[in-house]
Amino acid sequence: MEKGISPEYLADDQTRHLTYLTWDFALFENEADAKILNKDLVCAACGHPITKVAEKIDIRGRHGYRFTNLGYPIQLGCYRTAPGCIGTGRVSNGYSWFRGYNWEIQLCNHCYTQVGWKYMTAGENFYALVFKMLREADPEEANAGEAE
C-alpha cells in the first residue's frame, strides 16, 4: 500500500540532516571527497538505498528546488538515477513543476513510501526526490549494503 508524504512531516527544516548539501562542489570540484560522493541516500522511513550523492545533478542550473505541494512547502533535489525507486500511477503532464516534462510518482521499492517524482522528456529523464524523505546512510548501513 502506497504511503504519501505527510504535510505535517514537511513542515520542519527539510535539509538540515543532509550534510552533502553543505559541501561546495563548485569550489572543490576536483577535490570532492569520494566518501561524500559515494554516500548512499536512503529512504528515511525504512533505510533502503534510493540513490547516491554522486548522482546529484543540476536541472536548469540548480540541484535543489522549493515548491508548494497542496499548500505545504516541499524541497527537492535532482538526481540522474534512483535505482531504489519504483514508479506508480500514470505518467502525467499536468501541473508539472518542470515545464515541458511529464512526471510519475516514485516510491521506495522496499516500503512503498513516496520519495519523489521522475521527470521525463524525449531527451532527458531525472528524479526529483524530497530531501525530507531521504537521509544519508549510516556507516553500518553502507557496509551492510556492500556485503549483500
N, CA and C of each residue as an Amber inpcrd file, in Angstrom:
protein
   444
   0.8450000  -1.1840000   0.0000000   0.0000000   0.0000000   0.0000000
   0.8870000   1.2430000   0.0000000   0.6190000   2.1500000  -0.8770000
   1.3850000   3.3650000  -1.0570000   1.1310000   4.3480000   0.0800000
   2.2170000   4.9720000   0.5790000   2.0950000   5.9740000   1.6300000
   2.5290000   7.3130000   1.0560000   1.6780000   8.3250000   1.1240000
   2.0060000   9.6470000   0.6190000   2.8710000  10.4180000   1.6000000
   3.2770000  11.5990000   1.1840000   4.1020000  12.4650000   2.0130000
   3.1900000  13.2770000   2.9130000   3.3520000  13.1450000   4.2100000
   2.5240000  13.8430000   5.1830000   2.8740000  15.3280000   5.2130000
   1.9000000  16.2220000   5.0500000   2.1780000  17.6550000   5.1110000
   2.8070000  18.0790000   6.4370000   2.4060000  17.4640000   7.5350000
   2.9800000  17.8120000   8.8370000   4.4700000  17.4730000   8.8730000
   4.8370000  16.3720000   8.2310000   6.2350000  15.9430000   8.1990000
   7.0870000  16.9420000   7.4380000   6.4930000  17.6020000   6.4430000
   7.2330000  18.5450000   5.6200000   7.3830000  19.9140000   6.2680000
   6.7120000  20.1540000   7.3710000   6.7240000  21.4770000   7.9930000
   8.0860000  21.8340000   8.5840000   8.8770000  20.8540000   9.0070000
  10.1860000  21.1030000   9.6140000  11.2260000  21.4480000   8.5520000
  12.4370000  21.8060000   9.0340000  13.5770000  22.0120000   8.1470000
  13.7870000  20.7290000   7.3490000  13.8720000  20.8630000   6.0430000
  13.9070000  19.6820000   5.1890000  15.2960000  19.2920000   4.7240000
  16.3220000  20.0780000   5.0360000  17.6540000  19.7670000   4.5130000
  18.7330000  19.6330000   5.5750000  18.4700000  20.0030000   6.7830000
  19.4860000  20.0250000   7.8410000  20.2070000  18.6820000   7.9880000
  19.5310000  17.5850000   7.7840000  20.0810000  16.2460000   8.0010000
  20.9480000  15.7370000   6.8450000  21.0280000  16.4600000   5.7330000
  21.8100000  16.0230000   4.5740000  23.0960000  16.8350000   4.4980000
  24.1750000  16.2910000   5.0430000  25.4300000  17.0420000   5.1200000
  26.0310000  17.3120000   3.7510000  25.7420000  16.4750000   2.7520000
  26.3330000  16.7030000   1.4350000  25.9030000  18.0440000   0.8530000
  24.7650000  18.5720000   1.3000000  24.2950000  19.8560000   0.7880000
  25.1560000  21.0170000   1.2730000  25.9730000  20.8040000   2.3000000
  26.8460000  21.8630000   2.8060000  28.1850000  21.8950000   2.0750000
  28.4820000  20.8900000   1.2820000  29.7450000  20.8080000   0.5600000
  29.6490000  21.6600000  -0.6960000  30.6120000  22.5530000  -0.9100000
  30.6130000  23.4080000  -2.0920000  31.2900000  22.6640000  -3.2370000
  30.5130000  21.9230000  -4.0090000  31.0610000  21.1110000  -5.0870000
  31.6920000  21.9720000  -6.1730000  31.1690000  23.1650000  -6.4110000
  31.7280000  24.0310000  -7.4460000  33.1180000  24.5040000  -7.0540000
  33.2990000  24.8440000  -5.7900000  34.5790000  25.3500000  -5.3140000
  35.6270000  24.2490000  -5.2510000  35.2210000  23.0590000  -4.8560000
  36.1540000  21.9480000  -4.6600000  35.8950000  20.8200000  -5.6550000
  35.5120000  21.1670000  -6.8790000  35.0770000  20.1680000  -7.8500000
  36.0810000  19.0370000  -8.0300000  37.3590000  19.3610000  -8.1230000
  38.3710000  18.3330000  -8.3510000  38.8170000  17.6490000  -7.0720000
  38.3810000  18.1470000  -5.9380000  38.7850000  17.5780000  -4.6630000
  37.6260000  16.9100000  -3.9340000  36.5030000  16.7610000  -4.6270000
  35.3300000  16.1790000  -3.9670000  35.7080000  14.8470000  -3.3400000
  35.4760000  14.7490000  -2.0790000  35.8250000  13.5720000  -1.3020000
  34.9920000  12.3800000  -1.7640000  35.6610000  11.2960000  -2.1270000
  34.9640000  10.0910000  -2.5830000  33.9880000   9.5890000  -1.5290000
  34.3090000   9.8220000  -0.2560000  33.3960000   9.3860000   0.8070000
  32.0620000  10.1140000   0.7120000  32.1090000  11.3850000   0.3510000
  30.8700000  12.1510000   0.2070000  30.1170000  11.6880000  -1.0370000
  30.8150000  11.6050000  -2.1610000  30.1560000  11.2500000  -3.4180000
  29.5710000   9.8460000  -3.4030000  30.2110000   8.9270000  -2.7130000
  29.7430000   7.5370000  -2.6960000  28.7270000   7.2480000  -1.6030000
  28.3660000   8.2720000  -0.8310000  27.3600000   8.0630000   0.2160000
  26.0320000   7.6550000  -0.3930000  25.4250000   6.6460000   0.2220000
  24.0690000   6.2670000  -0.1650000  23.0830000   7.2450000   0.4530000
  22.0980000   7.6300000  -0.3240000  20.9380000   8.3430000   0.1930000
  19.8400000   7.3030000   0.2880000  19.3290000   7.1060000   1.4910000
  18.3890000   6.0200000   1.7540000  17.0170000   6.5810000   2.1180000
  16.0200000   5.7350000   2.0060000  14.6570000   6.0890000   2.3990000
  14.6480000   6.4010000   3.8940000  14.1190000   7.5490000   4.2570000
  14.0650000   7.9350000   5.6710000  13.1480000   7.0180000   6.4650000
  12.1910000   6.3900000   5.8130000  11.2360000   5.5310000   6.5140000
  11.8020000   4.1490000   6.8240000  12.5720000   3.5680000   5.8820000
  12.9910000   2.1730000   6.0780000  14.4820000   1.9210000   5.9080000
  15.2450000   2.8920000   5.4070000  16.6850000   2.7080000   5.2430000
  17.1010000   2.0410000   3.9420000  16.1750000   1.8000000   3.0410000
  16.5030000   1.1690000   1.7530000  17.2630000   2.1660000   0.8770000
  18.3880000   1.7610000   0.2480000  19.1300000   2.6790000  -0.6300000
  18.2680000   3.1530000  -1.8060000  18.2550000   4.4720000  -2.0180000
  17.4760000   5.0710000  -3.1000000  18.4010000   5.5370000  -4.2240000
  19.4580000   6.2770000  -3.8820000  20.4190000   6.7810000  -4.8620000
  21.7190000   7.0820000  -4.1280000  22.6650000   7.6990000  -4.8090000
  23.9340000   8.1140000  -4.2050000  24.1040000   9.6220000  -4.3920000
  24.8870000  10.2350000  -3.5230000  25.1860000  11.6610000  -3.6530000
  25.7850000  11.9390000  -5.0310000  26.6200000  11.0280000  -5.5420000
  27.2720000  11.2190000  -6.8430000  26.2690000  11.3600000  -7.9870000
  25.0420000  10.9570000  -7.7820000  24.0090000  11.0470000  -8.8160000
  23.3190000  12.4060000  -8.8530000  23.7050000  13.3200000  -7.9540000
  23.0730000  14.6400000  -7.9460000  23.4020000  15.3780000  -9.2340000
  22.4210000  16.0730000  -9.7650000  22.6100000  16.8470000 -10.9900000
  21.9260000  18.2010000 -10.8380000  22.2930000  19.0960000 -11.7130000
  21.6140000  20.3850000 -11.8040000  20.6310000  20.3260000 -12.9690000
  19.4400000  20.7630000 -12.7330000  18.4380000  20.9280000 -13.7800000
  18.1530000  22.4230000 -13.8570000  18.3590000  22.9680000 -15.0280000
  18.1850000  24.4120000 -15.2390000  19.0230000  25.2170000 -14.2530000
  20.2460000  24.7140000 -14.0010000  21.2190000  25.4470000 -13.2020000
  21.1660000  25.2330000 -11.7040000  20.2850000  24.3510000 -11.2160000
  20.1710000  24.1500000  -9.7650000  19.9620000  22.6820000  -9.4370000
  20.4970000  22.2660000  -8.2790000  20.2500000  20.9170000  -7.7660000
  18.9800000  20.9050000  -6.9230000  18.8290000  21.8980000  -6.0700000
  17.7080000  21.9440000  -5.1400000  16.6230000  22.9080000  -5.5830000
  15.3920000  22.5220000  -5.3210000  14.2330000  23.3490000  -5.6450000
  13.2720000  23.3640000  -4.4750000  12.5090000  24.4430000  -4.3940000
  11.4700000  24.5740000  -3.3710000  10.1540000  24.8630000  -4.0910000
   9.1550000  24.0440000  -3.8180000   7.8360000  24.1980000  -4.4140000
   6.7940000  24.1290000  -3.3110000   5.5460000  24.3410000  -3.7010000
   4.4270000  24.1480000  -2.7880000   3.6240000  22.9600000  -3.2870000
   3.3800000  22.0060000  -2.3990000   2.6120000  20.8060000  -2.7320000
   1.3760000  20.7870000  -1.8390000   0.2130000  20.9830000  -2.4360000
  -1.0440000  21.0290000  -1.6860000  -0.9940000  22.0500000  -0.5480000
  -0.3230000  23.1780000  -0.8030000  -0.2530000  24.2520000   0.1740000
   0.8970000  24.1580000   1.1600000   1.7040000  23.1110000   1.0780000
   2.8280000  22.9360000   2.0020000   4.1410000  23.0500000   1.2500000
   5.1570000  23.6810000   1.8740000   6.4530000  23.7880000   1.1980000
   7.1160000  22.4130000   1.0870000   7.7790000  22.2080000  -0.0320000
   8.4780000  20.9500000  -0.2680000   9.8070000  21.2740000  -0.9450000
  10.8830000  20.6580000  -0.4880000  12.1990000  20.8720000  -1.0710000
  12.6680000  19.5850000  -1.7190000  13.1140000  19.7280000  -2.9710000
  13.5190000  18.5850000  -3.7840000  14.9590000  18.7290000  -4.2270000
  15.6190000  17.5950000  -4.4350000  16.9170000  17.5490000  -5.0830000
  16.7910000  16.7420000  -6.3640000  17.5890000  17.0900000  -7.3740000
  17.5290000  16.4100000  -8.6630000  18.6740000  15.4080000  -8.7730000
  18.3460000  14.2110000  -9.2660000  19.3090000  13.1100000  -9.3480000
  19.1870000  12.4230000 -10.7020000  20.3320000  12.0260000 -11.2410000
  20.3990000  11.3440000 -12.5320000  19.6590000  10.0110000 -12.4890000
  19.9160000   9.2100000 -11.4730000  19.2690000   7.9050000 -11.3250000
  18.8170000   7.7260000  -9.8830000  17.8770000   6.8330000  -9.7050000
  17.3930000   6.4740000  -8.3660000  16.9290000   5.0180000  -8.4260000
  17.8890000   4.0860000  -8.4440000  17.5260000   2.6770000  -8.6100000
  16.7030000   2.0960000  -7.4700000  16.6390000   2.7800000  -6.3410000
  15.8350000   2.2980000  -5.2220000  14.3790000   2.7130000  -5.2870000
  13.9860000   3.3570000  -6.3940000  12.6030000   3.8150000  -6.5750000
  11.8540000   2.9080000  -7.5300000  10.5470000   2.9610000  -7.4100000
   9.6550000   2.3000000  -8.3560000   8.5250000   3.2770000  -8.6710000
   8.1970000   3.3790000  -9.9560000   7.1290000   4.2810000 -10.3720000
   5.7590000   3.6990000 -10.0640000   4.8050000   4.5900000  -9.8340000
   3.4280000   4.1570000  -9.5880000   2.4720000   5.1450000 -10.2410000
   1.3200000   4.6600000 -10.6230000   0.3130000   5.5250000 -11.2300000
   0.6320000   5.8270000 -12.6790000  -0.1690000   6.6960000 -13.2390000
   0.0040000   7.0840000 -14.6340000   1.0540000   8.1770000 -14.7610000
   1.7100000   8.1840000 -15.9020000   2.5850000   9.3020000 -16.2410000
   1.6760000  10.4740000 -16.5900000   1.9860000  11.6490000 -16.0440000
   1.1400000  12.8250000 -16.2310000   1.9450000  13.9750000 -16.8170000
   1.2690000  14.8450000 -17.5420000   1.9050000  16.0860000 -17.9870000
   1.2230000  17.2960000 -17.3620000   0.2810000  17.0630000 -16.4650000
  -0.4390000  18.1510000 -15.8210000   0.2860000  18.6840000 -14.6010000
   0.2480000  19.9750000 -14.4170000   0.7940000  20.6320000 -13.2290000
   2.2490000  20.2560000 -12.9570000   3.0550000  20.1770000 -13.9960000
   4.4630000  19.8060000 -13.8280000   5.2540000  20.9730000 -13.2480000
   6.0540000  20.6970000 -12.2280000   6.9240000  21.7250000 -11.6570000
   8.0720000  22.0540000 -12.6060000   8.3390000  21.1670000 -13.5460000
   9.3920000  21.3860000 -14.5340000   8.7280000  21.4130000 -15.9120000
   8.5030000  22.6210000 -16.4210000   7.7690000  22.8170000 -17.6690000
   8.3810000  21.9870000 -18.8000000   7.4950000  21.3230000 -19.5370000
   7.9370000  20.5170000 -20.6670000   8.2240000  19.0650000 -20.3120000
   8.1430000  18.7350000 -19.0340000   8.4050000  17.3640000 -18.5780000
   7.1060000  16.6930000 -18.1460000   6.9880000  15.4170000 -18.4500000
   5.9560000  14.5690000 -17.8580000   6.5090000  14.0480000 -16.5420000
   5.6540000  13.5910000 -15.6550000   6.1250000  13.1120000 -14.3550000
   5.3650000  11.8680000 -13.9120000   6.0130000  11.1290000 -13.0150000
   5.4340000   9.9240000 -12.4370000   5.8470000   9.8540000 -10.9700000
   4.9200000   9.5400000 -10.0940000   5.2170000   9.3990000  -8.6640000
   6.2030000   8.2550000  -8.4670000   7.1690000   8.4530000  -7.5660000
   8.1720000   7.4350000  -7.2600000   8.0800000   7.0330000  -5.7920000
   8.0610000   5.7280000  -5.5680000   8.0070000   5.1550000  -4.2260000
   9.3160000   4.4510000  -3.9190000   9.6400000   4.3430000  -2.6430000
  10.7190000   3.4570000  -2.2130000  10.2920000   2.0520000  -2.6230000
  11.1750000   1.3120000  -3.3170000  10.7340000  -0.0060000  -3.7680000
  10.8600000  -1.0760000  -2.6840000  11.0580000  -0.6420000  -1.4330000
  11.0550000  -1.5780000  -0.3060000   9.8090000  -1.3880000   0.5600000
   9.5580000  -0.1360000   1.0010000   8.4230000   0.1050000   1.9130000
   7.2600000   0.8370000   1.2410000   7.4450000   1.2620000   0.0030000
   6.4030000   1.9200000  -0.7950000   5.9740000   3.2820000  -0.2630000
   6.8620000   3.9530000   0.4610000   6.6370000   5.3400000   0.8570000
   7.0120000   6.2340000  -0.3230000   6.2180000   7.2580000  -0.5820000
   6.5540000   8.1690000  -1.6710000   7.8140000   8.9390000  -1.3140000
   8.7860000   8.9360000  -2.2430000  10.0310000   9.6710000  -2.0280000
  10.2300000  10.7830000  -3.0520000   9.4030000  10.8370000  -4.0870000
   9.5450000  11.9030000  -5.0650000   8.8390000  11.6010000  -6.3650000
   9.4300000  12.1340000  -7.4560000   8.8480000  12.0280000  -8.7880000
   9.9570000  11.8040000  -9.8020000   9.6270000  11.1210000 -10.8740000
  10.5240000  11.0090000 -12.0220000   9.9870000  11.9480000 -13.0920000
  10.8720000  12.7620000 -13.6630000  10.5060000  13.6950000 -14.7230000
  11.1100000  13.2170000 -16.0310000  10.3080000  13.2800000 -17.1070000
  10.7110000  12.7030000 -18.3820000  10.3700000  13.6180000 -19.5510000
  11.3270000  13.7330000 -20.4750000  11.0850000  14.3370000 -21.7850000
  11.6780000  13.3790000 -22.8050000  11.5640000  13.7350000 -24.0750000
  12.1170000  12.8780000 -25.1290000  13.6300000  12.7180000 -24.9720000
  14.3040000  13.7450000 -24.4830000  15.7610000  13.6860000 -24.4230000
  16.3740000  13.5720000 -23.0450000  15.5750000  13.6070000 -21.9900000
  16.1630000  13.6430000 -20.6500000  15.1800000  13.1140000 -19.6110000
  15.7130000  12.3550000 -18.6790000  14.9550000  11.8970000 -17.5100000
  15.7530000  12.2530000 -16.2670000  15.0750000  12.5640000 -15.1950000
  15.7420000  12.7530000 -13.9070000  14.7360000  12.5110000 -12.7980000
  15.2650000  12.3540000 -11.5970000  14.4350000  12.1220000 -10.4150000
  14.4850000  13.3590000  -9.5380000  13.3410000  13.8370000  -9.1090000
  13.2290000  14.9320000  -8.1440000  12.7690000  14.2860000  -6.8410000
  13.7060000  14.1670000  -5.8960000  13.4380000  13.4480000  -4.6520000
  13.3150000  14.4280000  -3.4950000  12.3730000  14.1770000  -2.6250000
  12.0890000  15.0560000  -1.4900000  13.2010000  14.8880000  -0.4550000
  13.9000000  15.9830000  -0.1530000  15.0050000  15.9140000   0.8080000
  14.5700000  15.2790000   2.1250000  13.3980000  15.6470000   2.5930000
  12.9200000  15.1610000   3.8880000  12.6750000  13.6490000   3.8840000
  12.4540000  13.0760000   2.7120000  12.1720000  11.6410000   2.6120000
  13.4420000  10.8130000   2.4340000  14.6020000  11.4920000   2.4220000
  15.8980000  10.8300000   2.2850000  16.7420000  11.1120000   3.5130000
  17.7120000  10.2560000   3.7420000  18.7570000  10.5480000   4.7210000
  20.0220000   9.8730000   4.2390000  21.1510000  10.3610000   4.7420000
  22.4170000   9.7280000   4.3980000  22.5470000   8.4400000   5.1890000
  23.0290000   7.3930000   4.5310000  23.1650000   6.0950000   5.1900000
  24.1740000   6.1850000   6.3190000  23.8700000   5.5250000   7.4220000
  24.8390000   5.3730000   8.4970000  25.9470000   4.4630000   7.9900000
  27.1780000   4.5970000   8.5180000  28.2690000   3.7220000   8.0590000
  27.9280000   2.2340000   8.1600000  27.2080000   1.8330000   9.2050000
  26.8460000   0.4160000   9.3550000  25.9150000  -0.0280000   8.2280000
  24.9810000   0.8500000   7.8450000  24.0590000   0.5270000   6.7570000
  24.8090000   0.4020000   5.4370000  25.7520000   1.3220000   5.2110000
  26.5190000   1.3010000   3.9690000  27.3380000   0.0150000   3.8750000
  27.9590000  -0.3890000   4.9760000  28.7510000  -1.6200000   4.9750000
  27.8730000  -2.8360000   4.7640000  26.6880000  -2.8460000   5.3500000
  25.7640000  -3.9730000   5.1820000  25.3070000  -4.0660000   3.7300000
  25.0870000  -2.9090000   3.0910000  24.6630000  -2.8940000   1.6960000
  25.7320000  -3.4170000   0.7580000  27.0200000  -3.1550000   1.0640000
  28.1080000  -3.6450000   0.2360000  28.2540000  -5.1510000   0.3620000
  27.9050000  -5.7050000   1.5320000  28.0510000  -7.1390000   1.7600000
  26.9940000  -7.9400000   1.0060000  25.8520000  -7.3010000   0.6840000
  24.7530000  -8.0220000   0.0150000  25.0330000  -8.2820000  -1.4330000
